[in-house]
Amino acid sequence: MQRAISLMCFAIMAIVAGGTARAADTDRIAWVVGNATYQQLPSVAHAVNDARTVAEALRLAGYEVRDAYELDESELSVVWLDVKRTMAQQACSDCVFYFSGHAKADGAEQRFLPVDYDEDYPPFIYPSFRELFEALNAHQTDRGASVLLLDVGQAPSRSRSASFLEFDLSAKTVSRTALIFSFRPDVTDAGDDEHNSPFARAIVKELRKPGLELSDFYRGIAADVRNETEGRTWPRLMGFLPRPFYFFPEEDRGTISAETADLRAAHVIVPQADGSLVPTYTTSHALLIGASHYQANATWFDLPGVEKDVAAVGKVLAERHGFEVTTVMDPTKEDLETALAEFAAKNGSDENARLVVYYAGHGYTLGVPPLRTGWVVPVDAPDPNKDPSGFFRTALSMDQISKYSLLINAKHVLWVFDSCFSGQLIETLRGGEAPDKWETFLQTGKVRRVITSGSADQLVPDRSVFASYFVAALDGSLQAGGDNGLLTGNQLSHFLKGKVIQDRGDSQTPQFGTIKLFGAQEGDIIFRIEPPG
């Protein structure tokens, strides 16, 4: 789905002006392509993550980024077509093209290879470096300039091995385009870093420096890559530009816009010690469930405050943290099971996704310790004292919630229950606990975190102070995390418990814990708290 959406964006943006990280920079466009998993060639280590990391760095530098990943022949052709159309329309004055993947010699040509490359197909069907170069060089104004950043592995060839060095980059051919390229010494070697190639790390490190002209940008990259690869890889700079080229102009220092801050928050982009910007998440999705109007309201009184709470939670997740929010109000048992199953099936397969499930409504506890069980109560649930069998058929037990958590592949899942007797959920599901302070492994380790608004024996008021503090923590109006702008699930849990007890005393004590995941180092869900725009 990510690939299809990205390619649809290419087509749309070729026709109309798209949104950018800075509204003033509508003529700064970057195309980013990452191909890693080839059908007939060795996989290219890090290629997709390299492309994603470079894409985020370019967004932070103010570019409109059109990125796509794992492209087959027809999809890669769409990207080439978009470059040609954009340049023909003179819609780009500062243009960047980044490619990470395999390239192959075809006589004097270099071809960019899609993931479905077939050695037996005629090579001319694959996009060529010359075509791309000439398209990007088609500026009609003296101010136009383009830069290509290529991190390529050389595919085995039956014919003479050409290289980009053999392409005619004389002043006669080139006047508005420069090329920085690096050949990967071993495309299948993941190296010591699990995130990015040396070339991609060096690019991102230099992109973060305002006021760095292209020649200085290149020198920094070349030095870093040569040192890290012990001389096995020597990036090259070729071509000429009509003016100085700055990826991140000095005058833009400190002017990160609200849109750029939103990108950082949505992907929780974390600077690493080596200068690379590592996105923690590819996507963020939330399912918000509110049970307000109950059918058996003699037993389950209505909760009019739920609608307001769910709306506020949805707003902060969508607007401050980039979540795609799905809201289900007043669900029956069938509605509740369908919503959970569809949410897990649609969004749970992406390992790098961040998921939040928020429930506000009635909860119920049955039995005595250690055999008591917590239940989520949909709006069609009958009175458990008058119709216990009907209640068991209709309510959703925490054992079922636990199964959904374990079936989801996404690395970070947060369950939040703002309901009466919800603390029993923690007694049912309690596992480990992540550290309070920030640790890098929290980005990669899996977690299934649970936060409840009260204990197993407590009634929770319809006017939810828990929801108010949850929103305040996520919108930054109250500081719940550390000074680094990152808020972990564990920090959020301690914050909510402290604040609610401060307001409500021992009548309401939020609980928290995690569902134990065996065989994996436990991480934690992370939110990036950006200052209000």
C-alpha positions in Angstrom: 0.0 0.0 0.0 2.9 2.4 0.8 4.2 1.9 -2.7 0.9 2.4 -4.4 0.2 5.6 -2.4 3.6 7.0 -3.2 3.2 6.4 -6.9 -0.2 7.9 -6.9 1.4 11.0 -5.3 3.9 11.1 -8.2 1.0 11.3 -10.7 -0.9 13.9 -8.8 2.0 16.1 -8.1 3.0 16.1 -11.7 -0.3 17.9 -12.4 -0.9 20.1 -9.5 1.4 21.7 -6.8 1.8 19.5 -3.8 2.4 20.3 -0.1 5.9 20.9 1.1 7.8 21.0 4.4 8.1 24.8 4.0 5.3 26.6 2.1 7.8 29.1 0.6 9.8 26.3 -1.1 7.4 24.9 -3.6 10.1 24.8 -6.3 12.4 22.6 -4.2 11.6 19.0 -5.2 13.4 15.7 -4.3 12.7 12.3 -5.8 13.8 9.4 -3.6 13.8 5.7 -4.7 14.9 2.7 -2.7 15.1 -0.8 -4.1 16.4 -3.6 -1.9 14.7 -6.9 -2.6 15.5 -8.1 -6.1 14.0 -11.3 -7.6 17.1 -12.3 -9.6 19.9 -10.3 -7.9 21.4 -10.1 -4.4 19.4 -7.9 -2.0 20.9 -4.5 -1.5 21.5 -4.1 2.3 19.8 -1.1 3.8 18.5 0.3 0.5 14.9 1.0 1.5 15.9 2.3 5.0 18.6 4.4 3.4 16.0 5.9 1.1 13.5 6.6 3.9 16.2 8.2 6.0 17.4 10.4 3.2 13.8 11.3 2.4 13.1 12.5 5.9 16.3 14.5 6.0 15.4 16.2 2.8 11.9 17.0 4.1 13.5 18.5 7.2 15.6 20.7 4.9 12.5 22.0 3.2 12.1 19.8 0.1 8.8 18.5 -1.3 9.8 14.8 -1.3 8.3 12.2 -3.7 9.5 8.9 -2.4 8.7 5.3 -3.4 10.2 1.9 -2.5 10.6 -1.6 -4.0 9.6 -0.5 -7.5 9.1 -2.9 -10.4 9.8 -1.9 -14.1 6.5 -0.1 -14.7 6.5 1.7 -11.4 10.1 2.9 -11.9 9.1 4.2 -15.3 6.4 6.3 -13.6 9.0 8.0 -11.5 11.1 8.8 -14.6 8.0 10.2 -16.3 7.2 12.4 -13.4 10.8 13.8 -13.4 10.4 14.6 -17.2 7.0 16.2 -16.7 8.0 18.3 -13.7 11.1 19.6 -15.5 9.1 20.3 -18.7 6.6 22.4 -16.6 9.5 24.2 -15.0 8.1 23.4 -11.6 11.4 22.8 -9.9 14.4 25.1 -9.6 16.4 23.2 -6.9 16.0 19.5 -7.8 17.4 16.4 -6.1 17.2 12.8 -7.1 18.4 10.0 -4.8 18.5 6.3 -5.8 19.6 3.4 -3.7 19.6 0.0 -5.4 21.2 -1.9 -8.3 22.5 -0.4 -11.5 23.9 -2.3 -14.5 26.1 -1.5 -17.5 24.5 -1.7 -21.0 27.3 -0.8 -23.3 28.0 2.8 -22.7 24.8 3.2 -20.7 24.0 2.6 -17.1 20.6 1.3 -16.3 18.7 1.6 -13.0 17.2 -1.8 -12.2 13.7 -2.4 -10.8 13.1 -5.2 -8.3 11.7 -7.5 -11.1 14.8 -7.1 -13.3 15.3 -10.1 -15.7 18.7 -10.7 -17.3 16.9 -12.2 -20.4 14.9 -9.1 -21.1 16.3 -6.4 -23.5 18.2 -3.9 -21.4 16.7 -0.8 -23.1 13.3 -1.4 -21.3 15.0 -0.2 -18.1 15.4 3.5 -17.3 18.9 4.8 -18.1 21.1 7.2 -16.3 21.5 9.3 -19.5 17.7 9.8 -19.7 17.4 10.9 -16.1 20.4 13.1 -16.4 19.1 14.9 -19.4 15.7 15.3 -17.9 17.1 16.9 -14.7 19.4 19.1 -16.8 16.5 20.6 -18.7 16.3 23.9 -16.7 15.2 26.8 -18.7 16.4 29.5 -16.3 19.8 30.5 -15.2 18.9 29.8 -11.5 17.9 26.2 -12.1 20.1 23.4 -10.7 19.9 19.7 -10.0 21.9 17.2 -8.0 21.9 13.4 -8.3 22.8 11.3 -5.3 23.4 7.6 -6.3 24.2 4.8 -3.9 24.4 1.8 -6.3 25.4 -1.8 -6.3 26.8 -3.0 -9.6 24.8 -6.0 -10.9 26.7 -8.8 -12.7 26.9 -8.2 -16.4 27.4 -10.4 -19.4 28.8 -7.4 -21.3 31.6 -4.9 -20.8 31.3 -3.2 -17.4 30.7 0.5 -17.8 30.6 3.0 -15.0 29.3 6.5 -14.4 32.8 7.6 -14.9 32.5 6.8 -18.6 29.5 9.0 -19.1 30.4 12.3 -20.8 30.1 14.9 -18.0 32.0 17.5 -19.8 31.0 21.2 -19.6 29.6 20.8 -23.1 27.1 18.2 -21.9 26.4 19.5 -18.4 25.6 23.0 -17.3 23.0 22.7 -14.6 23.4 19.2 -13.0 25.9 17.6 -10.7 26.3 14.0 -9.7 27.6 12.5 -6.4 27.7 8.7 -6.6 29.1 5.8 -4.5 29.4 2.2 -5.4 28.7 -0.3 -2.6 31.7 -2.5 -2.2 29.4 -5.4 -1.1 25.7 -4.9 -1.6 24.8 -7.8 0.7 27.0 -6.7 3.6 25.0 -5.1 6.3 28.1 -3.9 8.1 28.3 -2.8 11.7 25.3 -0.5 11.5 21.9 -1.9 11.3 20.2 1.1 9.8 22.0 2.8 6.9 24.9 2.5 4.5 28.0 4.7 5.0 27.0 6.9 2.0 23.4 7.4 3.3 24.7 8.2 6.8 27.1 10.7 5.4 24.5 12.4 3.3 22.1 12.8 6.2 24.9 14.1 8.4 25.8 16.8 5.9 22.2 17.6 5.2 21.8 18.7 8.8 24.3 21.5 8.4 22.8 24.8 7.3 24.8 27.0 4.9 26.8 24.1 3.4 27.6 24.6 -0.3 27.6 21.5 -2.6 31.4 21.3 -2.8 31.7 21.3 1.0 28.8 18.9 1.2 30.6 16.5 -1.1 33.9 16.8 0.8 32.3 15.9 4.1 30.6 12.9 2.5 33.7 11.7 0.8 35.8 11.9 3.9 33.3 10.0 6.1 32.7 7.2 3.5 36.4 6.7 2.8 37.2 6.5 6.5 34.3 4.2 7.4 35.0 1.8 4.5 38.8 2.0 5.0 39.2 3.2 1.4 37.1 0.6 -0.3 34.5 3.2 -1.4 35.4 6.6 -2.8 32.4 8.8 -3.6 32.9 11.0 -6.6 31.5 14.5 -7.6 31.1 15.2 -11.3 29.3 17.9 -13.3 28.9 21.7 -13.1 26.3 24.0 -11.7 25.6 27.7 -12.8 25.5 28.9 -9.1 26.2 27.8 -5.6 23.9 25.0 -4.4 22.7 24.7 -0.8 20.5 21.8 0.3 19.8 23.7 3.6 20.4 27.5 3.1 21.8 29.4 6.0 18.8 31.7 6.1 16.6 28.7 6.9 18.5 27.9 10.2 15.9 27.7 13.0 12.9 28.1 10.7 11.5 24.6 10.9 7.8 25.0 10.0 4.8 23.4 11.6 4.6 21.0 8.7 8.2 19.8 9.2 7.7 19.4 12.9 4.6 17.3 12.1 6.9 15.0 10.0 9.3 14.6 12.8 6.5 13.8 15.2 4.7 11.4 12.9 7.8 9.3 12.3 9.6 10.0 15.6 12.8 10.9 13.8 15.6 10.5 16.2 19.2 11.8 15.6 21.8 9.1 16.1 25.3 9.6 17.5 26.8 9.3 13.9 24.5 12.1 12.6 22.0 9.9 10.8 18.3 10.6 11.3 16.5 7.3 12.0 12.7 7.2 11.7 11.3 5.0 14.4 8.0 4.4 12.5 6.9 4.2 8.9 3.2 4.7 9.8 1.0 5.5 12.8 -2.6 4.3 13.2 -5.1 4.7 16.0 -8.4 2.9 16.6 -10.6 5.0 19.0 -13.7 3.2 20.5 -16.3 5.1 22.5 -19.3 3.5 24.2 -21.6 6.3 25.3 -25.2 5.3 24.8 -26.1 1.8 26.2 -29.1 -0.2 25.3 -29.6 -1.6 28.8 -29.2 1.7 30.5 -30.9 0.6 33.7 -27.7 -1.4 34.2 -25.1 0.5 32.2 -25.8 4.2 32.5 -25.0 6.5 29.6 -21.6 8.2 29.4 -22.1 11.5 27.6 -18.5 12.6 28.3 -17.1 9.8 26.3 -17.8 11.5 22.9 -15.9 14.6 23.9 -13.0 12.6 25.3 -12.7 10.4 22.2 -12.8 13.5 19.9 -10.0 15.2 21.9 -7.8 12.1 21.8 -8.4 11.7 18.1 -7.5 15.3 17.5 -4.2 15.3 19.3 -3.1 12.0 17.8 -3.9 13.1 14.2 -2.8 16.7 14.4 0.2 16.5 16.7 1.5 13.0 16.0 0.5 12.1 12.4 -1.8 9.2 13.2 -4.4 8.0 10.8 -7.4 7.8 13.1 -10.4 5.4 12.9 -13.2 6.1 15.3 -16.0 3.7 16.2 -18.8 5.1 18.5 -21.4 3.0 20.4 -20.3 -0.4 19.1 -22.2 -3.6 19.6 -20.3 -6.8 20.2 -20.2 -7.5 16.5 -19.1 -3.9 15.8 -16.4 -4.1 18.4 -15.0 -7.4 17.1 -15.1 -6.3 13.5 -13.4 -3.0 14.3 -10.5 -4.8 16.1 -10.1 -7.5 13.5 -10.1 -5.0 10.6 -7.7 -2.7 12.4 -5.3 -5.5 13.1 -5.5 -7.0 9.6 -5.1 -3.6 7.9 -2.4 -2.0 10.0 -0.8 -4.8 12.0 1.4 -6.4 9.3 3.9 -3.5 9.1 6.7 -4.2 11.5 7.6 -0.6 11.8 4.1 0.7 12.5 3.0 2.4 15.7 -0.5 1.5 16.8 -2.8 2.9 19.5 -6.1 1.4 20.6 -8.1 3.7 22.9 -11.3 2.5 24.6 -13.7 4.7 26.6 -16.8 3.2 28.1 -18.0 0.7 30.7 -15.8 -2.1 32.0 -16.6 -5.0 34.3 -14.9 -7.5 36.6 -16.1 -11.0 37.3 -14.8 -13.5 39.8 -12.3 -13.3 42.8 -8.5 -13.2 42.7 -6.7 -14.9 41.2 -9.4 -16.1 38.9 -11.3 -12.9 38.2 -11.5 -11.6 34.6 -11.8 -8.1 33.1 -14.3 -7.4 30.4 -14.9 -4.6 27.9 -18.7 -3.8 27.7 -20.2 -3.0 24.3 -23.5 -1.1 24.1 -25.7 -4.2 23.6 -24.4 -6.1 26.6 -27.1 -7.2 29.1 -27.0 -7.1 32.9 -24.4 -9.8 34.0 -26.4 -10.4 37.2 -29.7 -11.0 35.4 -28.4 -12.6 32.2 -24.8 -14.0 32.8 -24.8 -16.2 29.7 -25.9 -13.3 27.5 -23.2 -11.1 29.0 -20.5 -13.7 28.3 -21.7 -14.0 24.7 -21.7 -10.2 24.3 -18.8 -8.7 26.3 -15.2 -8.9 25.2 -12.7 -10.5 27.7 -9.1 -9.4 28.2 -8.0 -12.9 27.0 -9.4 -11.9 23.6 -7.6 -8.5 23.7 -4.4 -10.3 24.5 -4.7 -12.6 21.5 -5.2 -9.5 19.2 -2.0 -8.1 20.7 0.1 -11.2 20.0 -1.2 -11.6 16.4 -0.2 -8.0 15.4 3.3 -7.8 13.9 3.7 -4.0 14.5 6.6 -3.4 16.9 4.8 -0.9 19.2 1.2 -1.2 20.3 -0.4 0.8 23.1 -3.8 -0.2 24.6 -5.5 2.5 26.7 -8.7 1.7 28.7 -10.6 4.6 30.3 -13.3 2.6 32.0 -14.6 1.4 35.3 -12.8 -1.7 36.8 -10.3 -1.5 34.0 -7.3 -2.2 36.4 -8.2 -5.9 36.2 -6.9 -5.8 32.6 -3.4 -5.2 34.1 -3.8 -8.1 36.5 -4.7 -10.3 33.5 -1.9 -9.1 31.2 1.0 -7.8 33.3 4.4 -8.5 31.9 7.7 -6.6 31.9 8.4 -2.9 32.2 10.6 -0.7 30.0 13.1 1.7 31.5 12.2 5.3 32.4 15.1 6.9 30.6 15.6 7.1 26.8 17.4 4.1 25.3 18.1 3.5 21.6 16.8 -0.1 21.8 13.3 1.2 22.7 13.0 2.1 19.0 13.5 -1.5 17.8 12.3 -3.8 20.5 8.6 -4.8 20.5 6.1 -3.8 23.1 2.4 -4.3 23.9 1.8 -1.7 26.6 -1.5 -1.3 28.5 -2.6 1.7 30.5 -5.9 1.8 32.4 -7.6 4.7 34.1 -8.3 2.9 37.4 -7.8 -0.3 39.4 -9.8 -3.5 39.3 -12.2 -2.3 42.0 -12.7 1.4 41.1 -15.5 3.3 39.5 -14.3 5.9 37.0 -16.3 9.2 36.6 -17.8 10.1 33.3 -15.9 13.4 33.4 -12.5 11.9 32.8 -9.5 13.6 34.3 -7.5 10.6 32.9 -8.4 11.6 29.3 -7.6 15.2 30.0 -4.1 14.4 31.2 -3.6 11.9 28.4 -4.3 14.7 25.9 -2.2 17.2 27.8 0.8 14.9 27.8 0.6 14.3 24.0 0.0 17.9 23.0 2.9 19.1 25.2 0.9 21.5 27.4 2.2 19.4 30.4 5.6 17.9 30.4 5.4 14.1 30.8 8.7 13.1 29.2 12.3 14.2 29.4 14.1 17.3 28.0 15.0 15.5 24.7 11.4 15.9 23.3 10.8 12.2 23.4 8.0 10.6 25.5 8.0 6.9 26.1 5.0 4.8 27.0 6.5 4.1 30.4 7.0 7.8 31.1 3.4 8.5 29.9 2.2 5.7 32.3 3.9 7.2 35.4 2.8 10.7 34.4 -0.9 9.7 34.2 -0.8 7.7 37.4 0.7 10.6 39.3 -1.5 13.3 37.9 -4.8 11.4 38.4 -3.9 10.4 41.9 -3.0 14.1 42.6 -6.6 15.1 41.5 -8.6 12.1 42.7 -6.7 10.7 45.6 -7.0 7.0 46.3 -10.4 6.8 44.6 -8.8 6.4 41.2 -5.4 5.0 40.6 -4.4 4.3 37.0 -2.5 1.1 36.4 0.0 0.1 33.7 2.1 -2.8 32.5 3.0 -4.8 29.4 2.0 -8.0 27.8 5.0 -10.2 27.9 6.5 -11.0 24.5 8.9 -14.0 24.7 12.1 -14.1 22.7 12.4 -10.4 22.1 14.1 -7.4 23.9 11.3 -5.3 25.0 11.1 -1.8 23.6 8.5 0.9 24.2 6.1 3.1 22.2 7.6 6.6 21.6 6.0 10.0 21.0 7.9 13.0 19.8 6.6 16.2 21.5 7.1 19.2 19.3 6.5 22.7 20.5 3.1 24.1 19.3 3.3 25.5 15.8 
